[in-house]
Amino acid sequence: MLDIYFAPVLSRDELVRRVTEERANNNKIILANGCFDLLHAGHVRYLAGAKALGGFLVVGVNSDSQVRILKGENRPYVSESERAEIVSAFRFVDAVTVFDEPTVEQLIDAIRPDYHAKGTDYTADTVPEREIVRKYGGQVAIVGDPKDHSSTDLISSVKAEISGSSANLTRNNDKNDVGSSGRTLETRQTR
């Protein structure tokens, strides 16, 4: 039998209750956050690095409206509920929540994580939420691999590939007859 695990996707109130329970069991609370639109290896390494801090890993997923503000009108490509579900499928993620605020500060204030984990595109001194975390005695932790991956770059690569394929298709269609099925018809000369 297949052992399938999904972390719960919790409302803010449910998450606060769950974090309170975890603290009562002497677990440290770790918070990681992001858009997680078109998941890639950098996301996996970031979340694994956050879990490696040792404790109960909460992942905050930006809402669809906030992703549009951060990434542009055509984003996200994957809905907030599906992004939350995908992130919840990682065995090392303990709980997921969707947040609709422009920053993760209100979520931080609600659960007061022992560690606020951010990716390597930050330093401990450039994390926007560092002051709120330090104010209550938490720590900012930089985790994951070097920032060599991004959904935006992945999307750009795919768009370039599609554009190149479209241009090649147009050039090929100009050279060949195209049948009603859309397939290129080859003409062969016979001797």
Secondary structure in CASP SS format (residue, H / E / C, confidence):
PFRMAT SS
TARGET T0000
AUTHOR 0000-0000-0000
METHOD secondary structure of the structure
MODEL  1
M C 1.00
L C 1.00
D C 1.00
I C 1.00
Y C 1.00
F C 1.00
A C 1.00
P C 1.00
V E 1.00
L C 1.00
S C 1.00
R H 1.00
D H 1.00
E H 1.00
L H 1.00
V H 1.00
R H 1.00
R H 1.00
V H 1.00
T H 1.00
E H 1.00
E H 1.00
R H 1.00
A H 1.00
N C 1.00
N C 1.00
N C 1.00
K C 1.00
I E 1.00
I E 1.00
L E 1.00
A E 1.00
N E 1.00
G E 1.00
C C 1.00
F C 1.00
D C 1.00
L C 1.00
L C 1.00
H C 1.00
A H 1.00
G H 1.00
H H 1.00
V H 1.00
R H 1.00
Y H 1.00
L H 1.00
A H 1.00
G H 1.00
A H 1.00
K H 1.00
A C 1.00
L C 1.00
G C 1.00
G C 1.00
F E 1.00
L E 1.00
V E 1.00
V E 1.00
G E 1.00
V E 1.00
N E 1.00
S C 1.00
D H 1.00
S H 1.00
Q H 1.00
V H 1.00
R H 1.00
I H 1.00
L H 1.00
K H 1.00
G C 1.00
E C 1.00
N C 1.00
R C 1.00
P C 1.00
Y C 1.00
V C 1.00
S C 1.00
E H 1.00
S H 1.00
E H 1.00
R H 1.00
A H 1.00
E H 1.00
I H 1.00
V H 1.00
S H 1.00
A C 1.00
F C 1.00
R C 1.00
F C 1.00
V C 1.00
D C 1.00
A E 1.00
V E 1.00
T E 1.00
V E 1.00
F E 1.00
D C 1.00
E C 1.00
P C 1.00
T C 1.00
V C 1.00
E H 1.00
Q H 1.00
L H 1.00
I H 1.00
D H 1.00
A H 1.00
I H 1.00
R C 1.00
P C 1.00
D C 1.00
Y E 1.00
H E 1.00
A E 1.00
K E 1.00
G C 1.00
T C 1.00
D C 1.00
Y C 1.00
T C 1.00
A C 1.00
D C 1.00
T C 1.00
V C 1.00
P C 1.00
E C 1.00
R H 1.00
E H 1.00
I H 1.00
V H 1.00
R H 1.00
K H 1.00
Y C 1.00
G C 1.00
G C 1.00
Q E 1.00
V E 1.00
A E 1.00
I E 1.00
V C 1.00
G C 1.00
D C 1.00
P C 1.00
K C 1.00
D C 1.00
H C 1.00
S C 1.00
S H 1.00
T H 1.00
D H 1.00
L H 1.00
I H 1.00
S H 1.00
S H 1.00
V H 1.00
K H 1.00
A H 1.00
E H 1.00
I H 1.00
S H 1.00
G H 1.00
S H 1.00
S H 1.00
A H 1.00
N H 1.00
L H 1.00
T H 1.00
R H 1.00
N H 1.00
N H 1.00
D H 1.00
K H 1.00
N C 1.00
D E 1.00
V E 1.00
G C 1.00
S C 1.00
S C 1.00
G C 1.00
R C 1.00
T E 1.00
L E 1.00
E C 1.00
T C 1.00
R C 1.00
Q C 1.00
T C 1.00
R C 1.00
END
